[in-house]
């Protein structure tokens, strides 16, 4: 019985090591500097300054007063480094949050139209610019 238990432990350890190596290959160590500007992808609102590092994986952001109902500490996976380019003008617009702490995006303009032809029907497709994002973040 002791041999069986030892064999099970070795197999479990091998499985854990395999999963750990798989996860570590895809894990990227992110680290930000305090007071650096960070911008989020289109599913986020930003950029906001990082005020404080909390532990190894959390950061406190300098959020505006209108976001007082939102906790100001975020995990590193929710942040993205802002990489400026020469033609980008950084503007921080005030985002209006409703009681459920969400915001509504409105279409601003249609950038591009095309029709996708399938076997027996045609689907119209449009590329939209949204109110809370610039022209580079169209869908």
Buried (B, 14 or more C-beta within 10 A) or exposed (E): EEEEEEEEEEEEEEEEEEEEEEEEEEEEEEEBEEEEBBBBEBEBBBBBBBBEBEEEEBBBBEBEEEBEEEEBEBEBEEBBEBEEEEEEEEEEEEBEBEEEEEEEEEEBEEEEEEEEEEEEEEEEEEEBBBEBBEEEEBE
